[in-house]
Amino acid sequence: MLLFRGKESNPRSLVKAISWRTLGSIDTFILGLLFTQSVKAAGAIASTEVVTKILLYYFHERAWAQIGWGLPRGPSPERSEETPEQESIPA
């Protein structure tokens, strides 16, 4: 998809989303347990948010891959390098 071209591959973004969501789900489960004192309720909360937040993070990550803000400047690998003849031509 053209919208999601960036510096990272799609599989890398997906694995990052899953690993981040696993950590987040553990946090959600612990917080749900603290607030509800119910393992069943905490598990329901944590398992429900896993799917939605993996998808949200994936699309968020791919969208940020399109934004150049904050990245080091320099030649892009997609751009072809200028030939010496092009550099000597006055503008």
Residue pairs with C-beta under 8 A, 6 or more apart in sequence:
3 62
3 66
4 10
4 62
4 65
4 66
5 65
5 66
6 62
6 64
6 65
6 66
7 65
7 71
8 61
8 65
10 62
13 58
13 61
13 62
13 65
14 58
16 57
16 61
17 54
17 57
17 58
17 61
18 54
20 57
21 50
21 53
21 54
21 57
24 49
24 53
25 46
25 47
25 49
25 50
25 53
26 46
28 42
28 45
28 46
28 49
29 42
29 43
29 45
29 46
30 42
31 42
32 41
32 42
32 43
32 45
32 46
33 39
33 42
36 42
36 45
75 81
